[in-house]
Amino acid sequence: MSLSDLGGKVKANIVKANVIREFSMTFLFATNASRGLAYLSKSYSLSNGNIERTLAGYNGGHRLIFQSHALWPEETVRYVTWGTALYQDTESGIKKSSTLEAWLNAGGNHLCEKAEISLGLE
């Protein structure tokens, strides 16, 4: 086998590996999104459409839907506070959300950057 043939096989294997990797990542993202939406949908059903309790159940587990707000972990309280405000902005149909800007400035931008790196979107 010549070096040229070997180089062609190496290139072909690299391309094949990249195609498989891209397919796998796409499949994983789609699976993750599908499961996340199913879990959110279950939270919505269990909470009878109450957005605060839906978000609490999604963030901290479905058991929180049935608990007093006072018993929710601080992380869930923050998630529900931001999520409810963003939901209300979306429902109102506004073009620019001051809530989204505030969330990004309060640390949301850092979370987006971490996700971008983790997903290889940078």
C-alpha positions as CSV (number, residue, x, y, z in Angstrom):
1,M,0.0,0.0,0.0
2,S,1.4,3.4,-1.0
3,L,1.5,6.4,1.3
4,S,-1.0,8.0,-0.9
5,D,-3.4,5.1,-0.4
6,L,-2.8,5.1,3.3
7,G,-3.4,8.8,3.5
8,G,-6.7,8.4,1.6
9,K,-7.8,5.7,4.0
10,V,-6.9,7.9,7.0
11,K,-8.8,10.8,5.6
12,A,-11.8,8.6,4.8
13,N,-11.8,7.2,8.4
14,I,-11.5,10.8,9.8
15,V,-14.5,11.9,7.7
16,K,-16.4,8.8,8.8
17,A,-15.6,9.4,12.5
18,N,-16.7,13.0,12.2
19,V,-20.0,12.0,10.5
20,I,-20.6,9.4,13.3
21,R,-19.7,12.0,16.0
22,E,-22.1,14.6,14.4
23,F,-24.9,12.0,14.1
24,S,-24.3,10.9,17.7
25,M,-24.3,14.4,19.1
26,T,-27.5,15.3,17.1
27,F,-29.1,12.1,18.4
28,L,-28.1,12.9,22.0
29,F,-29.3,16.5,21.7
30,A,-32.6,15.3,20.3
31,T,-33.0,12.6,22.9
32,N,-32.2,15.0,25.7
33,A,-34.6,17.7,24.4
34,S,-37.4,15.1,23.9
35,R,-36.9,13.7,27.5
36,G,-36.7,17.2,28.9
37,L,-40.0,18.2,27.2
38,A,-41.7,15.1,28.4
39,Y,-40.6,15.8,31.9
40,L,-41.8,19.4,31.6
41,S,-45.1,18.2,30.2
42,K,-45.5,15.8,33.1
43,S,-44.8,18.7,35.5
44,Y,-47.4,20.8,33.8
45,S,-50.0,18.0,34.0
46,L,-49.3,17.3,37.7
47,S,-49.5,21.0,38.6
48,N,-52.8,21.4,36.7
49,G,-51.2,24.1,34.5
50,N,-49.8,26.2,37.3
51,I,-46.7,27.7,35.8
52,E,-44.8,28.3,39.1
53,R,-45.4,24.7,40.2
54,T,-44.6,23.4,36.7
55,L,-41.2,25.1,36.8
56,A,-40.6,24.0,40.4
57,G,-41.4,20.4,39.5
58,Y,-39.2,20.6,36.4
59,N,-36.3,22.1,38.3
60,G,-36.4,20.2,41.6
61,G,-38.4,17.1,41.0
62,H,-42.1,16.5,40.8
63,R,-42.5,16.1,44.5
64,L,-42.0,19.9,44.8
65,I,-45.3,20.5,42.9
66,F,-47.2,19.4,46.0
67,Q,-45.0,21.1,48.6
68,S,-45.4,24.6,50.1
69,H,-43.3,27.3,48.4
70,A,-41.6,27.8,51.7
71,L,-40.1,24.3,51.5
72,W,-38.5,24.7,48.1
73,P,-34.7,24.9,47.8
74,E,-33.3,28.3,47.1
75,E,-32.1,27.2,43.7
76,T,-35.7,26.2,42.8
77,V,-37.1,29.5,44.1
78,R,-34.6,31.4,41.8
79,Y,-35.5,29.2,38.9
80,V,-39.2,29.7,39.4
81,T,-38.8,33.5,39.9
82,W,-36.8,33.9,36.7
83,G,-38.8,31.3,34.7
84,T,-42.2,32.8,35.7
85,A,-41.2,36.3,34.7
86,L,-39.8,35.1,31.4
87,Y,-43.0,33.1,30.8
88,Q,-45.1,36.2,31.5
89,D,-43.0,38.3,29.1
90,T,-43.4,35.7,26.4
91,E,-47.2,35.5,27.0
92,S,-47.5,39.3,26.8
93,G,-46.0,39.3,23.4
94,I,-43.4,41.9,24.1
95,K,-40.5,42.2,21.5
96,K,-37.7,42.8,24.0
97,S,-37.7,41.3,27.5
98,S,-36.2,43.3,30.3
99,T,-36.4,40.2,32.4
100,L,-34.2,38.3,29.9
101,E,-31.7,41.1,30.0
102,A,-31.7,41.1,33.8
103,W,-31.3,37.3,33.9
104,L,-28.4,37.4,31.4
105,N,-26.7,40.2,33.5
106,A,-27.3,38.3,36.8
107,G,-25.3,35.2,35.5
108,G,-27.5,33.7,32.8
109,N,-24.9,34.8,30.2
110,H,-22.3,32.7,32.0
111,L,-24.6,29.7,31.9
112,C,-25.2,30.2,28.2
113,E,-21.4,30.5,27.5
114,K,-20.9,27.2,29.5
115,A,-23.6,25.5,27.5
116,E,-22.1,26.8,24.2
117,I,-18.7,25.3,25.1
118,S,-20.2,22.1,26.4
119,L,-22.2,21.6,23.1
120,G,-19.2,22.6,21.0
121,L,-21.0,25.6,19.5
122,E,-18.4,28.2,20.3
